Amino acid sequence: MESSDVSDLYSRVITPQDMPFIMDEFEDGARMGAFSKEFSKTGGNKIVEKQLREVIRKGEAGQYTGHFFYILTRHSNKQKIGYIWLTTVSDMNGQPCLEIRAIGITKAFRGKGYASTLLSDWIENNSHHPMRSKCLAKSKQMTNMLLRRGFSILETTPSGSVLLFKPSK
């Protein structure tokens, strides 16, 4: 990725105006098999949308939600390029842990290293937290990105989904 591309990018907190973009991206990800069907229109994404709208509402009111949802955007034209969604969950020992729920880059910008940069930044900036992620069988690219960043596989389900974990530093 060219440095001029990176310098033109920033992450910002999700707003209600981002919901159509996010829901379209979730639908695309579910269609490709990268997300579970709950993210698709046929799988009931209205529940996910309702949950996210509540997260946004509480966040705007200054309430802690345990959700961290950021939109990757261009400075120059405010174009939305992608997103990352993390939540606070408990690890296997009941301790707080960050879970990577979803990460995505719009079709036009895939293959340019944006997801890799976004993911690396979040992992590096939160290295003091243990992290986990569940990747569906078709999400091999995401699984490999996480393995390269120090995650290890805890479990593989019969369907091929993989649960990954990275301890804190």
Residue pairs with C-beta under 8 A, 6 or more apart in sequence:
1 112
1 113
1 114
1 117
5 112
6 117
8 74
8 75
8 76
9 72
9 73
9 74
9 75
9 81
9 114
9 117
10 72
10 73
10 75
11 70
11 71
11 72
11 73
11 84
11 118
11 121
12 70
12 71
12 73
13 59
13 69
13 70
13 71
14 22
14 52
14 55
14 56
14 69
14 70
14 71
14 83
15 56
16 53
16 56
18 71
18 80
18 83
19 49
19 52
19 53
19 56
21 71
21 80
22 52
22 83
23 45
23 49
25 82
25 83
25 104
25 106
26 35
26 39
26 40
26 45
26 48
26 102
26 104
27 39
27 40
27 41
27 45
28 104
28 107
29 35
29 39
29 102
29 104
30 36
30 37
30 38
30 39
30 40
30 43
30 45
31 40
32 138
33 136
33 137
33 138
33 139
34 104
34 136
34 138
34 139
34 142
35 102
35 136
36 43
36 136
37 43
38 44
38 45
38 47
38 48
39 45
39 48
39 102
52 69
55 65
55 67
55 69
56 69
58 64
58 65
59 65
59 67
66 87
66 88
67 85
67 86
67 87
67 88
68 84
68 85
68 86
68 87
68 98
69 83
69 84
69 85
69 86
70 83
70 84
70 85
71 80
71 82
71 83
72 80
72 81
72 82
72 83
72 84
72 105
72 114
72 118
73 79
73 80
73 81
74 81
80 106
81 105
81 106
81 109
81 114
82 103
82 104
82 105
82 106
82 109
82 114
82 115
82 118
83 102
83 103
83 104
84 100
84 102
84 103
84 118
84 119
84 122
85 100
85 101
85 102
85 103
86 98
86 99
86 100
86 101
86 122
87 98
87 99
87 101
88 96
88 97
88 98
88 99
89 96
89 97
89 98
89 99
89 132
90 96
90 97
91 97
91 130
91 132
91 165
92 154
95 130
96 129
97 129
97 130
97 131
97 132
98 126
98 129
98 130
98 131
98 132
99 131
99 132
99 133
99 134
100 119
100 122
100 131
100 132
100 133
100 146
103 115
103 118
103 119
103 142
104 115
105 112
105 114
105 115
105 118
115 145
116 145
119 145
119 146
119 149
120 149
123 131
123 149
123 150
123 166
127 168
127 169
128 168
128 169
129 168
130 165
130 166
130 167
130 168
131 151
131 165
131 166
132 154
132 163
132 164
132 165
132 166
133 142
133 146
133 151
133 163
133 164
134 161
134 162
134 163
134 164
135 142
135 143
135 146
135 161
135 162
135 164
136 159
136 160
136 161
137 159
137 160
137 161
137 162
143 153
143 162
143 164
146 164
146 166
147 153
147 164
149 166
150 166
151 164
151 165
151 166
152 164
152 165
152 166
153 162
153 163
153 164
154 163
154 164
154 165
155 162
155 163
156 162
156 163
157 163
